[in-house]
Amino acid sequence: PTWVHFGAGNIFRAFPAALLQQLLDSGDADTGVIVAEGFDFDIIDKAYKPYDNLSLLVVLKADGSIEKKVIASVTESVKASPDFADDWKRLCDIFANPSLQMISFTITEKGYGVAPADLERGLNPVLIMGKVTVLLYERFKAGGYPLTVQSMDNCSHNGDKVKSAVLKYAEKWAAEGLVPAKFVEWLKDETKITFPWSMIDKITPRPDAAVQKMLAE
């Protein structure tokens, strides 16, 4: 595995997954993306697993015509929560693998929030940023391999938001002796972990009833 994306909603399927499909089709990429959902777990059971992780991308053009394309770049879909033991173990194994190059996010700006109560849960957080920090700790323990941590949400300085959230958890845990101080140093070392700024300035609106009917037909 080389890429894990958090946030399994439509924006991911319509843009990052579709762009990766183009790269696979052109031969410029040879591995797919693993999608992880940390909030709406039903989407994995209802929109991914029953369809072998395939999606149908439909673009409605200005002249009223539609363009349809099967997106097959998602190789696995998992629930990002220890409540689902097999999925969580799979994520831990992926993060420990040196082949992993990037993790990315489309989880909305709220997804980067850190609640004081979650910081008090030690290494058992429930919010997605806390769970990602746990997974990063797995990578640190496995060898401290480099990684790009890439937000794609449309919010100002989004890379800094991810970094700030992750460090809040890591520094709290280090202060409590739950993780070594070197873990925090690793997260701050830009030769190891980077938090670039980026965004997808696009939307995937819910289709009008007339469009839904047209697609159904």
HELIX and SHEET records of a PDB file:
HELIX    1   1 ASN A   10  ALA A   14  1                                   5    
HELIX    2   2 PRO A   16  SER A   26  1                                  11    
HELIX    3   3 ASP A   42  ILE A   43  1                                   2    
HELIX    4   4 ILE A   44  TYR A   48  3                                   5    
HELIX    5   5 LYS A   49  TYR A   51  5                                   3    
HELIX    6   6 ALA A   85  ALA A   96  1                                  12    
HELIX    7   7 GLU A  109  TYR A  112  5                                   4    
HELIX    8   8 PRO A  116  LEU A  119  1                                   4    
HELIX    9   9 ILE A  128  ALA A  142  1                                  15    
HELIX   10  10 ASN A  158  ALA A  175  1                                  18    
HELIX   11  11 ALA A  181  LYS A  188  1                                   8    
HELIX   12  12 ALA A  209  ALA A  216  1                                   8    
SHEET    1   A 6 VAL A  74  LYS A  79  0                                        
SHEET    2   A 6 VAL A  33  GLU A  37  1                                        
SHEET    3   A 6 TRP A   3  PHE A   6  1                                        
SHEET    4   A 6 MET A 102  PHE A 105  1                                        
SHEET    5   A 6 LEU A 147  SER A 151  1                                        
SHEET    6   A 6 ILE A 193  THR A 194  1                                        
SHEET    1   B 2 SER A  55  LEU A  60  0                                        
SHEET    2   B 2 ILE A  66  ILE A  71 -1                                        
END                                                                             
